[in-house]
Amino acid sequence: MTASHKHHLLQRRMLAHNPRYAAFSLIELLTVVFIISLLIGLLIPGINGARNAAKKATTAKILSATQVGLEMFKADNESGFRQTNGYPPSFSHPPIPGYEFESYLGEFPFLEESSESDPPRVYGAHWLPAMLIGVDSQGYIRRSNVSKKDNLREQPWRWYTPDPLNEGSDGRPIERQSLYMDPNTLKTKPTNELPGRENRDLFPDWDDGDPKGMQSLPVIIDSFGQPILYYVAQAHGKGTNFVADEHREDSDYTGGTQKEGMPYYFHRDNVGFTGSKKLGQSGWVFGNRDRDHSIYDSGAELTAVDLNDPENRETFARYIIDRKIYKNSIEHDPVATTPLKPVNADSYLLITAGPDGYYGTSDDVTNMPPWSD
């Protein structure tokens, strides 16, 4: 045995008998693993919280840009949308009572006449990009820009084609309105590509020529990949003292804008996403938990006293109520005779579901003042 081999053998013997170099025991290893797991458990919520906060801040910027776009739309188109105070519609369609078919069809693209039993449904979330950037992101088409030839004004599903009058080499597209938002910075997604699980019966085909039908219409999505809901106010109501209504009736728009009554919003304008308790209709499920959205119930005929009942907390009416008027009514009006008003009574609501994927909860990002009990 060489001197070198003897040296290495001596080193191994010394290490084996030296307690400083003894291996870890199983208990020590498990303790280390437990500590590391505990640290990870403490860090992950903080990381997720920071990520959600950043996404909510980005979503707030998206809503701010959308608000600017809506005001620009109003400045250009107010005379054609007096019933909605100059803003784009948010109506769940059809029907839109108070309008004759020929009179409203042209103003609201991608609608086609169909039976009442199987109508297309276009919700506020769809109207938002359709009017601000156009269904193909090239701009909204105003009915007054459409030729009267070949009954084109009454067939808006043809408007967005390169040759709507089928004129061949002489054909040309219809003039578009200005883009009210930048489609390059705006995230949109077809309805049928939204995350989660949806009730496809809510979105039947609107055109036999398009196999995907209404499901292919885009919505503006927030930083969580979920649609921004848009509700336009019924600025002059029908004498109601409530802040919400289930659906539009014939009297809502007959004779033009109403001049009396309190303002309110229509719950049904986005029920394809929120669901509806009255209709027994489930909404879109974005998360893993299958439960109803907190604004699933409209609360359409609830008074201030009713809304103060814990059983009525999760309602669309309480969610959109003007907080100052509501609290003043509860504190100083025991019988709640003070007429209630919704927030943004003369404009619109923009609502996102936030990190939890449920509309009507405290983590939503909206254009409404923050709510506190």
C-alpha positions as CSV (number, residue, x, y, z in Angstrom):
1,M,0.0,0.0,0.0
2,T,1.4,3.3,-1.0
3,A,1.7,6.3,1.3
4,S,-1.1,8.1,-0.7
5,H,-3.5,5.2,-0.1
6,K,-2.7,5.1,3.5
7,H,-3.4,8.8,3.8
8,H,-6.9,8.6,2.2
9,L,-7.8,5.6,4.3
10,L,-6.8,7.5,7.5
11,Q,-9.0,10.4,6.4
12,R,-12.0,8.2,5.9
13,R,-11.6,6.6,9.3
14,M,-11.3,10.0,11.0
15,L,-14.5,11.3,9.2
16,A,-16.4,8.2,10.2
17,H,-15.5,8.6,13.9
18,N,-15.7,12.4,14.1
19,P,-19.2,13.6,15.4
20,R,-18.8,16.8,13.5
21,Y,-19.2,14.9,10.2
22,A,-22.1,12.6,11.3
23,A,-25.1,12.4,8.8
24,F,-28.5,14.0,9.5
25,S,-31.0,11.9,11.3
26,L,-34.5,11.3,9.8
27,I,-36.1,13.6,12.4
28,E,-33.7,16.4,11.5
29,L,-34.5,16.0,7.8
30,L,-38.2,16.0,8.5
31,T,-37.9,19.1,10.6
32,V,-36.1,21.0,7.9
33,V,-38.7,19.9,5.3
34,F,-41.5,21.1,7.7
35,I,-39.8,24.5,8.2
36,I,-39.3,25.0,4.4
37,S,-43.0,24.0,3.8
38,L,-44.1,26.4,6.4
39,L,-42.1,29.3,4.9
40,I,-43.5,28.5,1.4
41,G,-47.1,28.4,2.9
42,L,-46.5,31.9,4.4
43,L,-44.9,33.3,1.2
44,I,-47.4,32.1,-1.4
45,P,-50.4,34.0,-0.1
46,G,-48.3,37.1,-0.1
47,I,-47.1,36.5,-3.6
48,N,-50.7,35.8,-4.8
49,G,-51.9,38.9,-3.0
50,A,-49.3,41.0,-4.7
51,R,-50.1,39.5,-8.1
52,N,-53.9,40.1,-7.6
53,A,-53.3,43.6,-6.5
54,A,-51.2,44.3,-9.6
55,K,-53.9,42.8,-11.8
56,K,-56.6,44.8,-10.1
57,A,-54.6,48.0,-10.7
58,T,-54.3,47.1,-14.4
59,T,-58.0,46.3,-14.5
60,A,-58.7,49.8,-13.1
61,K,-56.7,51.3,-15.9
62,I,-58.7,49.3,-18.4
63,L,-61.9,50.7,-16.9
64,S,-60.5,54.2,-17.0
65,A,-59.7,53.9,-20.7
66,T,-63.2,52.4,-21.3
67,Q,-64.8,55.4,-19.6
68,V,-62.9,57.8,-21.8
69,G,-64.1,55.8,-24.8
70,L,-67.7,56.0,-23.7
71,E,-67.5,59.7,-23.2
72,M,-66.1,60.1,-26.7
73,F,-68.8,57.9,-28.1
74,K,-71.4,60.1,-26.4
75,A,-69.9,63.3,-27.8
76,D,-70.2,61.9,-31.3
77,N,-73.5,60.0,-31.1
78,E,-75.6,61.6,-28.4
79,S,-78.4,62.6,-30.8
80,G,-78.9,59.1,-32.0
81,F,-79.0,57.5,-28.5
82,R,-81.2,59.8,-26.5
83,Q,-82.9,56.9,-24.7
84,T,-79.6,56.0,-23.1
85,N,-78.4,59.5,-22.5
86,G,-76.0,59.3,-25.4
87,Y,-74.2,56.2,-24.3
88,P,-74.2,52.8,-26.2
89,P,-77.1,50.4,-25.3
90,S,-76.6,47.5,-22.9
91,F,-80.0,45.9,-23.6
92,S,-80.4,42.2,-23.4
93,H,-81.9,41.6,-26.8
94,P,-84.5,40.7,-28.0
95,P,-86.9,42.2,-27.4
96,I,-86.3,45.8,-26.9
97,P,-89.9,46.9,-26.3
98,G,-90.8,50.4,-27.4
99,Y,-88.9,50.1,-30.6
100,E,-90.3,48.9,-33.9
101,F,-88.1,46.3,-35.4
102,E,-87.1,48.4,-38.4
103,S,-86.3,51.5,-36.3
104,Y,-83.9,49.9,-33.9
105,L,-82.3,47.1,-35.9
106,G,-79.9,49.3,-37.8
107,E,-78.5,51.0,-34.8
108,F,-77.6,47.7,-33.1
109,P,-75.4,45.6,-35.4
110,F,-75.3,41.8,-35.6
111,L,-79.0,41.5,-34.8
112,E,-81.2,39.4,-37.0
113,E,-85.0,38.8,-36.8
114,S,-85.8,35.6,-35.1
115,S,-88.7,33.9,-33.2
116,E,-89.4,34.9,-29.6
117,S,-88.8,31.3,-28.5
118,D,-85.3,31.2,-29.8
119,P,-83.9,34.8,-29.9
120,P,-80.3,35.9,-30.2
121,R,-79.1,37.4,-26.9
122,V,-76.7,40.3,-27.0
123,Y,-75.8,41.5,-23.6
124,G,-74.2,44.7,-22.3
125,A,-70.8,43.0,-22.2
126,H,-71.1,42.6,-26.0
127,W,-72.4,46.1,-26.8
128,L,-69.3,47.6,-25.2
129,P,-66.7,46.5,-27.8
130,A,-69.3,46.5,-30.6
131,M,-69.9,50.2,-30.2
132,L,-66.4,51.4,-29.1
133,I,-64.3,49.5,-31.7
134,G,-66.7,47.6,-33.9
135,V,-67.3,43.9,-34.0
136,D,-64.2,43.4,-36.1
137,S,-62.1,46.1,-34.4
138,Q,-62.3,48.4,-37.4
139,G,-64.9,50.8,-36.0
140,Y,-68.7,51.0,-35.4
141,I,-71.0,51.6,-38.3
142,R,-73.7,54.2,-37.9
143,R,-77.0,53.4,-39.6
144,S,-77.1,56.8,-41.3
145,N,-74.0,55.8,-43.2
146,V,-75.6,52.7,-44.6
147,S,-77.1,52.8,-48.1
148,K,-80.9,52.3,-48.5
149,K,-80.3,50.1,-51.5
150,D,-81.2,46.4,-51.4
151,N,-82.8,46.7,-48.0
152,L,-79.3,47.0,-46.5
153,R,-80.3,49.2,-43.6
154,E,-82.5,46.4,-42.2
155,Q,-79.8,43.7,-42.5
156,P,-76.9,44.8,-40.3
157,W,-75.2,41.4,-40.4
158,R,-74.1,42.5,-43.9
159,W,-72.6,45.8,-42.9
160,Y,-69.2,44.6,-41.8
161,T,-68.5,42.7,-45.0
162,P,-66.1,44.1,-47.7
163,D,-68.8,44.3,-50.3
164,P,-72.2,44.7,-48.5
165,L,-74.2,45.5,-51.7
166,N,-72.6,42.7,-53.7
167,E,-71.3,45.1,-56.3
168,G,-68.3,43.1,-57.3
169,S,-65.3,45.1,-58.4
170,D,-67.2,48.4,-57.7
171,G,-68.1,47.3,-54.2
172,R,-66.7,49.1,-51.2
173,P,-67.1,48.8,-47.4
174,I,-69.3,51.1,-45.4
175,E,-67.7,54.1,-43.7
176,R,-66.8,53.5,-40.1
177,Q,-67.0,55.7,-37.0
178,S,-63.8,56.7,-35.2
179,L,-62.3,54.1,-32.9
180,Y,-63.1,55.1,-29.4
181,M,-60.5,52.8,-27.9
182,D,-57.3,51.4,-29.2
183,P,-57.9,47.8,-30.2
184,N,-54.1,47.1,-30.1
185,T,-54.0,47.8,-26.3
186,L,-57.5,46.5,-25.6
187,K,-57.9,42.8,-24.8
188,T,-61.0,41.2,-26.2
189,K,-62.0,37.6,-26.4
190,P,-64.9,35.7,-28.2
191,T,-67.6,34.7,-25.8
192,N,-67.0,31.0,-26.5
193,E,-63.3,31.3,-25.5
194,L,-63.9,32.7,-22.1
195,P,-62.4,30.7,-19.2
196,G,-64.5,28.5,-16.9
197,R,-67.8,26.7,-17.6
198,E,-70.7,28.4,-19.3
199,N,-74.4,27.7,-20.0
200,R,-74.3,27.6,-23.8
201,D,-78.1,27.7,-24.0
202,L,-77.8,31.4,-23.0
203,F,-76.0,32.2,-26.3
204,P,-77.9,30.6,-29.2
205,D,-76.9,31.2,-32.8
206,W,-77.8,34.6,-34.2
207,D,-77.0,33.9,-37.9
208,D,-77.4,30.5,-39.6
209,G,-74.4,31.5,-41.7
210,D,-72.1,31.5,-38.7
211,P,-71.9,28.1,-37.0
212,K,-70.6,29.6,-33.8
213,G,-73.3,32.3,-33.9
214,M,-73.5,34.8,-31.1
215,Q,-70.9,32.9,-29.1
216,S,-68.2,34.3,-31.4
217,L,-69.1,37.9,-30.5
218,P,-66.2,39.6,-28.5
219,V,-66.2,41.0,-25.0
220,I,-63.6,43.2,-23.4
221,I,-61.8,41.3,-20.7
222,D,-60.0,42.4,-17.6
223,S,-56.6,41.3,-16.3
224,F,-58.1,38.1,-14.9
225,G,-59.4,37.1,-18.3
226,Q,-63.1,37.8,-17.4
227,P,-65.6,40.0,-19.2
228,I,-66.4,43.6,-18.2
229,L,-70.1,43.9,-17.7
230,Y,-71.7,47.1,-19.0
231,Y,-75.1,48.5,-17.9
232,V,-76.5,51.7,-19.2
233,A,-78.8,53.7,-16.9
234,Q,-82.5,54.2,-17.6
235,A,-81.9,57.8,-16.7
236,H,-85.6,58.8,-16.4
237,G,-87.7,56.0,-15.0
238,K,-91.4,55.2,-14.9
239,G,-92.3,56.5,-11.5
240,T,-90.6,53.6,-9.6
241,N,-88.8,54.2,-6.3
242,F,-86.5,51.2,-6.8
243,V,-83.0,51.2,-8.1
244,A,-83.2,48.1,-10.3
245,D,-85.8,46.4,-12.5
246,E,-86.0,42.8,-13.8
247,H,-86.5,43.7,-17.5
248,R,-87.7,46.3,-19.9
249,E,-91.3,46.7,-20.6
250,D,-93.3,48.4,-23.4
251,S,-93.6,51.6,-21.5
252,D,-89.9,52.0,-20.9
253,Y,-89.1,53.8,-24.1
254,T,-92.5,54.5,-25.7
255,G,-92.5,58.2,-26.9
256,G,-88.8,58.7,-26.3
257,T,-87.0,59.5,-23.2
258,Q,-89.2,59.7,-20.1
259,K,-89.0,62.9,-18.1
260,E,-90.4,61.7,-14.8
261,G,-89.5,59.0,-12.3
262,M,-86.4,57.9,-10.7
263,P,-83.4,56.4,-12.6
264,Y,-82.6,52.7,-12.4
265,Y,-80.8,49.8,-14.1
266,F,-82.0,46.7,-15.7
267,H,-80.7,43.5,-14.1
268,R,-81.4,41.4,-17.2
269,D,-78.9,43.4,-19.4
270,N,-76.1,40.9,-18.5
271,V,-77.9,37.8,-17.1
272,G,-76.1,35.6,-19.5
273,F,-73.0,36.2,-17.2
274,T,-74.6,36.9,-13.8
275,G,-77.5,34.5,-14.0
276,S,-81.0,35.4,-12.7
277,K,-82.8,34.1,-9.7
278,K,-86.2,35.1,-11.1
279,L,-85.6,33.2,-14.3
280,G,-84.0,30.3,-12.5
281,Q,-81.0,30.8,-14.8
282,S,-77.4,30.1,-13.8
283,G,-74.6,32.4,-14.7
284,W,-71.1,31.9,-16.0
285,V,-68.8,29.9,-13.7
286,F,-65.3,31.4,-13.9
287,G,-63.8,29.7,-10.8
288,N,-63.7,26.2,-9.5
289,R,-66.5,26.7,-7.1
290,D,-69.9,26.2,-8.6
291,R,-72.0,28.8,-6.8
292,D,-74.2,31.8,-7.9
293,H,-72.8,35.2,-8.4
294,S,-73.7,37.7,-5.6
295,I,-75.8,39.8,-8.0
296,Y,-77.7,36.7,-9.2
297,D,-80.8,38.1,-7.5
298,S,-82.0,41.5,-8.9
299,G,-83.7,42.7,-5.7
300,A,-85.8,44.8,-8.1
301,E,-88.6,45.6,-5.6
302,L,-86.7,45.9,-2.4
303,T,-87.0,49.1,-0.2
304,A,-84.2,50.6,1.9
305,V,-85.5,48.6,4.9
306,D,-85.6,45.4,2.8
307,L,-82.0,46.0,1.6
308,N,-80.8,46.4,5.2
309,D,-82.0,42.8,5.9
310,P,-79.0,40.4,5.9
311,E,-81.0,38.0,3.7
312,N,-81.0,40.7,1.0
313,R,-77.4,41.6,1.1
314,E,-76.4,39.7,-2.0
315,T,-78.7,41.5,-4.6
316,F,-78.0,43.6,-7.6
317,A,-80.1,46.4,-6.1
318,R,-78.0,46.7,-2.9
319,Y,-74.8,46.4,-5.0
320,I,-75.6,49.4,-7.2
321,I,-77.5,51.6,-4.7
322,D,-76.3,55.2,-4.0
323,R,-74.6,54.6,-0.7
324,K,-75.2,58.1,0.8
325,I,-78.9,58.1,0.1
326,Y,-79.3,54.6,1.3
327,K,-77.6,55.2,4.6
328,N,-79.5,58.4,5.2
329,S,-82.7,56.6,4.5
330,I,-81.9,53.8,7.0
331,E,-80.8,56.3,9.7
332,H,-83.6,58.9,9.4
333,D,-86.5,57.3,7.6
334,P,-87.8,54.2,9.5
335,V,-90.5,53.5,6.9
336,A,-88.1,54.0,4.0
337,T,-90.2,56.4,2.0
338,T,-87.2,58.3,0.7
339,P,-86.8,57.5,-3.1
340,L,-83.7,55.5,-3.7
341,K,-81.2,56.1,-6.5
342,P,-78.5,53.9,-8.0
343,V,-74.9,55.1,-8.3
344,N,-74.1,56.7,-11.7
345,A,-77.7,57.4,-12.1
346,D,-77.3,59.3,-15.4
347,S,-74.6,57.2,-17.0
348,Y,-73.5,53.6,-16.7
349,L,-71.9,50.8,-14.7
350,L,-68.7,48.9,-15.5
351,I,-68.3,45.8,-13.3
352,T,-65.6,43.1,-13.2
353,A,-65.6,39.9,-11.2
354,G,-62.1,40.4,-9.7
355,P,-59.8,37.6,-8.4
356,D,-62.5,35.4,-7.1
357,G,-64.4,35.2,-10.4
358,Y,-67.8,36.2,-8.8
359,Y,-69.7,39.4,-9.7
360,G,-71.0,41.4,-6.7
361,T,-68.3,40.6,-4.2
362,S,-65.9,43.0,-2.4
363,D,-62.9,42.3,-4.7
364,D,-64.7,43.5,-7.8
365,V,-63.1,46.4,-9.8
366,T,-65.8,48.8,-10.9
367,N,-66.5,52.5,-11.8
368,M,-68.6,52.8,-8.6
369,P,-67.6,54.3,-5.3
370,P,-66.3,51.8,-2.8
371,W,-69.0,50.1,-0.7
372,S,-68.6,49.8,3.1
373,D,-71.2,48.5,5.6
